[in-house]
Amino acid sequence: MSSRSYRLRVPVPIRARRRPGARLLVRLALVVSILLGTVVGELGPSSAAPSSPTAAVARGVVVSPDPAHDLYVGTGGLVVPAKDWRSDPGGRSEAAGCVDCVWRVSTLCTKVELAAGVCQRIVIGCPVGTQPVRIWLLRPGQDWAVVGMACQGPTPPRTLADVGSAVHDRAVTALPPLRAAVQPADGALVSLPALFRTGQPAAGIRGADLSVLGLDVRLDARVRWHWSWGDGTAQWTALPGGPWPDSSVSHTYRRAQRLTAVVSAVWRGEYVVEGLGPFAVPGPPLTQQESVPVIVRAAHAHLVG
C-alpha cells in the first residue's frame, strides 16, 4: 500500500473563470450597445416598427424640410389621389384646399442616403413603381409642416389650378344641347303670347363624370337662360320653358314682323375631385347660344256663316 495522499479537486464554476482580456471585451460590448441605441434612436424605427403608416409622421408636426429630398415644389392646392394617400384624410383635404400655400413633395431619403444605409425605413404600402413621400405645407405666416405621407409615381403631382382648368374645358362637352324653339312655329299672333323653350333640363347637371388628368371628377352645374326677344326687350328665366300648355317662358309681340330671338344658356358649376371639394369651376361661365326665327302675324277677324 502506497503512502501517497490524494486531494479532492473542486471544479471552479464557469462564471468564476477569467480569461485574458475578458474585461476589455465586456467594456467594448457595452460601448457598441450604447452607440447602436443612439443611432437607432436618431434614424427612427426599422421597417417593421410602425404599426400604421401615420405612426411615422404625425400630421401638423413642425420640422425643417431638406431641399435635397425635394421631388416637387409648387404653390396652390395640391391634389393627391385617394388611392395614393397614406395618412389622416384631413391632411389630404388641407393640401387641396390651401390655395395660398406653398407645398413640397419630398422623398424620405436621397439615393445617397439609401446607398449608405442610413435612411429611415418606413413601410406605408406603396405599390411597385411608386415611392413613399412626405407632403409639406407652408401656410402664410407659419412654418413648414408635414400634413401626411403618400405614394408618388412618375407622373408629376396635380394642382387644383390644373384640375380646374381641365374641368372647365371638359365641362363644355358635358352640357346638354341647347335646342331652342317657338310655338306656334308657323307664326305667332300679335298681342298673343308666343311660347318658347330651350330643350334643356331645369335641374341642370348633377354628378356628371368628368374624370380628367387621371383623376375622378364629378360635376354639378346650374343654369339660367337669357332671352333677347328681338324687339328690343330681354328677360332672364330660371325655367327652360316647354310646349303648350307650358307657358312658363313666353313673350307677347305688339306688331307684325319677322325677327330673331336669341337665347343664351349660362352655366356655373362646381366639382369634386377624388372626393375633395366642392370647388368652383374657374374662369368665365360656360355659355351656349342659339337663335330662333320668329314670325309675328297680324290677327284678322273672319265672319263665319
Secondary structure, DSSP 8 states (H G I E B T S, - for coil): -------------GGG---TTHHHHHHHHHHHHHHHHHHHHHH---TT--SSGGGTS-TT-B----GGGEEEEEES-EE--GGGB-S-HHHHHHHHH-TT-EEEEEESS-HHHHHHT-S--------TT-EEEEEEEE-TTS-EEEEEEEEE-SS--EEHHHHHHHHHHHHHHHS-----EEESTT-EETTSEEEEE--S-TT-EEEEE--BTTB-EEEEEEEEEEEE-SSS-EEEESS-B-STT--SSEEE-SS-EEEEEEEEEEEEEEEEETTEEEEE--SS-EEEEEEEEEEEE--------
